[in-house]
Amino acid sequence: MSEKSILNEIDQNREEYIEFFRKIIQADSINPPGNEKNVAIIIEDYLKEKGIKTEIFPFGDNRANLIAYLNDNFDGKNLLYNGHMDVVPPGSEQDWKNPPFSAFVKRNKFIFSRGAADMKGGLVAMVIALKILKSLKIEVSGNLILNAVADEETGGKLGAGWCIDNPLKSIKCDFAIIGEPSGFNPLPKAILLGEKGHLQVKITTNGISGHASMPALGKNAINMMTEIIEKLDRIDEYIPKIEPPIERDKLKKLIGVAFPSEEIRERIMKDQPVLQSLIQSLVKFSKALTMIKGGIKENVIPDSCEAVIDFRLLPGQKVDTILNALKKLIEEDLGYIVKNQIAGASKDVCVVLEIFNASEGSYWKQWEKSQDLKEFYNIVEAVYEKKPFYFLLPASADAHYLRNDGYCP
């Protein structure tokens, strides 16, 4: 079966694929709360038309994961497609030119909607690829496995994490592709070899309320939080130094394939703060204060203040290491008691740490020796007609579930 036959199949069914894409976008799967089963049912119906074995694994309230196979033979090489079905909330609809889930088609070339890029576009492409292989009865020596997962936008434990520990556990995986958007416009596509870890901690300072006319009788929780924020950079002193998986100069060389020459690359790098920040984010542990809330009235000393700190870990750094450093900062440098939850009366002055997202980074150490990766590189170059570049993801995705548990590098 030739490449031309596959391209003809795509051209002949172009409108069908576009409408399938729009239908997937329009299915409600905002997370929270999830509702990914809405998407899973559409995928199942679409694939079953061609006799593709598909299984939905429901959980919770209208949530689900899905697995589909090209065939029943898993003894050869197995390629895993992973894509998440959930999307983040759209925010204010007033900020959108068109309704966020309208799947608006512009100039018969682009589709604009929440989730179009992250990542229902990639997910739909994977579903269509599976259907084309089945429709054309293409003989393969191995298998293609589609894993459409829930929960990625809120950590992935109930999605990719659950699937690898359950239905995928007995199936060996030789190569995996996660269809997250990997474009850093205006650069060509990136092939991402690793990702940073992600730790989000809600810090609650518990003080003592009082009247603002006599502040000394209370313990101002906002002032307590201010102390923590002002000292936060000192946490670096309590975290063991670790080398990045790919050092700065090599990252520059990897991204260099996108430029005509090294001289041009350096000139553009100097003129583009975004590129400088991108490189910086991949070689350093980082932290950011992202949310804060405190106070109930303008003349009342607040007895509670909440803040969220977003930590991004280098591959190799452990979540416990960061948490222990944060506790040490609060207890030893500031002298506050750290608890896992507020207990007792409001007069108990303390700091409470609550973790609501935690994942460690991952990195494919042997990527330069992989023949499969070289073949994949050539395919990406042929499809996009531009050389891609190898790189790392400054954010986090579901790859760490595959890589860190030894399921697939």
C-alpha positions in Angstrom: 0.0 0.0 0.0 1.6 3.3 -1.1 1.8 6.7 0.5 -0.3 7.9 -2.4 -3.2 5.7 -1.4 -3.2 7.1 2.1 -3.2 10.6 0.8 -6.0 9.9 -1.6 -8.0 8.4 1.3 -7.5 11.6 3.3 -8.5 13.8 0.3 -11.6 11.8 -0.4 -12.8 12.0 3.2 -11.7 15.5 4.0 -15.1 16.8 4.9 -15.9 13.8 7.0 -12.8 14.3 9.0 -13.4 18.0 9.5 -16.9 17.4 10.8 -15.7 14.6 13.1 -13.1 17.1 14.5 -15.8 19.7 15.0 -18.1 17.2 16.7 -15.3 16.2 19.1 -14.6 19.9 19.9 -18.3 20.6 20.6 -18.6 17.7 23.0 -18.4 19.1 26.6 -15.3 17.8 28.3 -14.3 20.8 30.4 -12.1 19.8 33.3 -13.1 20.3 36.0 -15.4 18.5 36.2 -14.4 16.3 33.2 -17.3 14.7 31.3 -14.8 13.0 29.1 -17.2 10.2 28.4 -19.0 12.5 26.0 -15.9 12.4 23.8 -15.2 8.7 24.3 -18.6 7.7 23.1 -18.2 9.7 19.9 -14.8 8.1 19.2 -16.2 4.6 19.9 -19.1 5.1 17.5 -16.7 6.5 14.8 -14.2 3.6 15.0 -16.8 0.8 15.4 -18.1 1.7 11.9 -14.9 0.1 10.6 -14.9 -2.8 13.0 -12.1 -1.4 15.2 -12.1 -3.0 18.6 -12.8 -0.2 21.1 -13.4 -0.3 24.9 -14.5 2.5 27.2 -13.6 2.4 30.9 -16.0 4.6 32.7 -15.5 6.1 36.2 -16.9 8.8 38.3 -19.6 11.1 37.1 -19.7 10.9 33.3 -15.9 10.3 33.0 -14.0 7.7 31.1 -10.9 6.5 29.4 -10.8 4.7 26.0 -8.5 2.1 24.3 -8.8 1.0 20.7 -6.6 -1.5 18.8 -5.8 -1.9 15.1 -5.7 -5.7 15.6 -5.5 -8.4 18.3 -1.8 -9.2 17.9 0.5 -7.6 20.5 3.4 -9.9 19.9 5.2 -7.6 17.4 6.2 -4.0 17.9 3.5 -1.9 19.5 3.1 1.8 18.8 1.0 3.7 21.4 -0.9 6.9 20.6 -1.9 8.9 23.7 -4.2 11.9 23.7 -6.3 13.5 26.3 -10.0 14.2 25.9 -10.4 16.9 28.6 -9.9 20.7 28.0 -9.4 23.6 30.3 -12.3 26.0 30.9 -12.7 28.7 28.2 -12.8 31.7 30.6 -15.0 34.6 29.8 -16.9 34.1 26.5 -16.7 37.9 26.0 -13.0 37.4 25.2 -13.8 35.1 22.3 -14.7 36.4 18.8 -16.8 33.3 18.4 -18.4 31.0 21.0 -15.5 29.0 22.5 -17.0 25.6 21.5 -18.5 26.5 18.2 -15.5 24.9 16.3 -15.5 28.0 14.0 -14.0 27.3 10.6 -12.1 30.3 9.1 -11.0 30.5 5.5 -11.7 26.8 5.1 -8.3 26.3 6.6 -8.4 26.9 10.4 -10.6 25.8 13.2 -10.8 28.1 16.3 -12.2 26.7 19.6 -11.2 25.8 23.1 -9.3 22.5 22.9 -8.7 22.7 19.1 -5.0 22.6 19.7 -4.7 21.3 23.3 -5.4 18.7 22.3 -8.4 17.5 20.5 -6.7 18.3 17.2 -3.9 15.8 17.9 -6.4 13.3 19.3 -8.6 13.4 16.3 -5.6 13.0 14.0 -4.7 9.8 15.9 -8.3 8.4 15.6 -8.3 9.1 11.9 -4.9 7.5 11.4 -6.3 4.3 13.1 -9.4 4.4 10.9 -7.4 4.9 7.7 -5.1 1.9 8.4 -8.2 -0.3 9.0 -10.1 1.0 6.0 -7.2 0.4 3.6 -6.5 -3.0 5.2 -2.8 -2.1 5.4 -0.7 -5.0 6.5 1.5 -4.3 9.5 3.8 -6.5 11.5 2.8 -4.9 14.8 -0.1 -3.0 16.3 -1.3 0.5 16.8 -2.9 1.2 20.1 -5.0 4.4 20.7 -5.3 5.5 24.4 -7.7 8.5 24.7 -7.4 9.6 28.3 -9.2 11.7 30.9 -7.9 13.9 33.6 -4.7 15.2 31.9 -5.5 18.9 32.7 -5.8 18.1 36.4 -2.8 15.8 36.8 -3.6 12.6 34.8 -3.6 10.2 37.6 -7.2 9.0 36.7 -6.3 9.0 33.0 -2.9 7.9 31.7 -1.8 6.9 35.2 -4.8 4.5 35.6 -4.6 3.1 32.1 -0.9 2.1 32.4 -1.6 0.4 35.7 -4.6 -1.5 34.4 -5.6 -2.2 30.7 -2.2 -1.3 29.2 -0.2 -3.1 31.9 0.1 -6.4 30.1 0.8 -4.8 26.7 4.4 -4.0 25.9 5.0 -0.6 24.4 7.9 -0.1 22.0 7.3 3.6 21.0 4.8 6.1 22.2 3.5 9.4 20.7 1.7 11.9 22.8 -0.2 14.3 20.5 0.2 17.5 22.5 0.8 20.6 20.4 4.6 21.0 20.0 4.9 24.1 18.0 6.9 27.1 19.2 5.8 29.6 16.6 7.4 30.7 14.3 9.8 27.8 14.8 9.1 24.4 13.1 7.7 21.5 15.1 9.6 20.2 18.1 10.0 16.6 19.1 9.9 16.7 22.8 12.2 14.2 24.7 11.3 15.1 28.3 9.2 17.4 30.5 9.5 19.2 33.7 7.8 18.1 36.9 4.9 20.0 38.4 4.1 20.7 42.0 1.3 23.0 43.1 1.0 23.8 46.8 -1.7 25.8 48.6 -0.3 27.5 51.6 -2.7 28.7 54.3 -1.5 30.9 57.1 -3.7 30.6 60.2 -3.5 33.6 62.5 -5.7 35.3 65.1 -8.5 37.6 64.2 -9.0 41.0 65.9 -10.2 44.5 65.4 -7.9 46.7 63.2 -7.9 49.4 65.9 -5.9 47.1 68.1 -3.7 45.0 65.7 -1.3 43.9 68.5 -4.1 41.7 69.9 -4.3 39.6 66.8 -1.9 37.7 64.5 -2.2 39.0 61.0 -2.4 36.0 58.6 -1.6 38.3 55.6 1.6 39.5 57.3 2.5 35.8 57.9 2.0 35.1 54.2 4.1 38.1 53.3 7.0 36.8 55.3 6.8 33.5 53.4 6.7 35.2 50.1 9.6 37.5 50.9 11.7 34.6 52.0 10.6 32.1 49.2 13.8 32.5 47.1 15.8 31.2 50.1 14.2 27.7 49.4 16.9 27.3 46.7 19.5 27.0 49.5 17.7 23.9 50.8 17.4 22.1 47.5 20.3 19.9 46.3 21.8 21.2 43.1 21.0 19.1 40.0 22.2 19.3 36.5 19.5 19.8 33.7 19.0 16.8 31.4 20.3 18.9 28.5 22.6 21.7 29.2 22.0 25.2 27.8 24.6 25.2 25.0 23.3 21.9 23.7 19.7 23.2 23.8 20.8 26.1 21.6 22.4 23.7 19.2 19.2 21.5 19.0 17.1 24.5 18.3 19.7 25.7 15.8 18.3 23.5 13.0 15.4 26.0 12.8 17.8 28.8 11.7 19.9 29.2 8.5 23.1 29.6 10.5 24.5 29.8 14.0 25.2 33.5 13.6 21.5 34.2 12.8 20.4 31.9 15.6 22.5 33.9 18.1 21.2 37.2 16.8 17.6 36.2 17.0 18.1 34.7 20.4 19.4 38.0 21.7 16.5 39.9 20.3 13.8 37.5 21.5 13.1 37.5 25.2 10.6 34.6 24.7 13.3 32.3 23.4 15.7 33.3 26.1 13.0 32.6 28.7 12.2 29.2 27.1 15.9 28.1 27.3 16.2 29.4 30.9 13.1 27.5 32.0 14.6 24.2 30.8 17.8 24.4 32.8 16.5 25.8 36.0 14.1 24.8 38.8 11.4 27.5 39.1 8.7 28.7 41.4 5.9 31.3 41.0 3.2 32.7 43.2 0.0 32.4 41.2 -2.9 33.0 43.5 -3.5 34.8 46.8 -6.6 35.5 48.9 -7.0 37.0 52.4 -9.2 39.2 54.6 -12.9 39.4 55.2 -13.4 43.1 56.0 -11.5 46.3 55.8 -11.4 46.8 59.6 -10.8 43.2 60.7 -7.3 41.6 61.3 -7.4 38.6 59.0 -7.0 35.2 60.6 -6.5 33.3 57.3 -4.7 33.9 54.1 -4.3 31.5 51.2 -1.7 31.4 48.4 -0.7 29.0 45.7 2.9 28.4 44.7 3.5 26.7 41.4 6.9 24.8 41.3 8.4 23.4 38.1 10.9 20.6 38.7 13.8 19.5 36.6 13.8 15.8 35.6 15.5 14.0 38.5 14.2 16.3 41.2 11.8 14.7 43.7 8.5 16.2 44.9 9.4 15.3 48.5 12.7 17.2 48.2 10.8 20.4 47.3 8.2 20.0 50.1 10.9 19.3 52.7 12.7 22.5 51.6 9.5 24.5 51.9 8.8 23.1 55.3 12.3 23.9 56.5 12.0 27.5 55.2 8.8 28.0 57.1 9.7 26.3 60.3 13.4 27.1 60.7 13.7 30.5 59.0 10.3 31.9 60.0 9.5 29.9 63.2 6.0 28.8 62.3 4.6 25.4 62.9 3.7 23.5 59.7 0.7 21.2 59.7 -1.1 19.1 57.0 -4.4 20.5 58.1 -5.8 23.1 60.4 -6.7 21.5 63.7 -8.0 23.0 67.0 -9.2 26.5 67.7 -8.5 29.6 65.5 -6.0 30.7 68.1 -3.6 28.1 66.9 -1.1 30.0 64.8 0.3 27.8 62.1 0.9 27.2 58.4 -0.9 24.5 56.5 0.5 23.0 53.3 -2.0 21.3 50.9 -0.7 19.5 47.7 -3.2 19.4 44.9 -1.0 18.6 41.9 2.3 16.7 42.0 4.3 15.0 39.3 8.0 14.5 38.7 9.7 15.3 35.5 10.8 12.8 33.0 13.5 12.5 30.3 14.4 9.9 27.6 18.1 9.4 28.4 18.9 7.1 25.4 17.1 9.1 22.7 20.2 9.7 20.7 20.7 5.9 20.2 17.1 5.2 19.1 16.6 4.2 15.4 12.8 4.4 15.9 13.2 8.1 16.9 15.3 8.8 13.8 12.6 7.3 11.6 10.0 9.3 13.4 12.1 12.5 12.8 12.2 11.8 9.1 8.4 11.3 9.0 7.8 14.6 10.8 10.1 16.4 8.4 8.3 14.9 5.4 4.9 15.8 6.7 5.7 19.4 7.7 8.3 19.9 4.9 10.6 21.5 7.5 13.3 20.0 9.8 11.9 19.5 13.3 14.2 20.0 16.3 14.6 17.9 19.4 13.7 19.7 22.6 12.2 19.6 26.1 8.8 20.6 27.3 8.9 23.4 29.9 5.4 22.4 31.1 4.2 18.9 32.0 2.1 16.3 30.2 1.3 12.6 30.6 4.7 11.3 29.4 6.0 10.9 32.9 3.5 8.2 33.6 4.9 6.2 30.7 8.5 7.0 31.2 9.1 7.1 35.0 7.3 3.8 35.7 9.4 2.1 33.0 6.5 1.4 30.7 7.9 3.2 27.6 11.0 5.5 27.3 
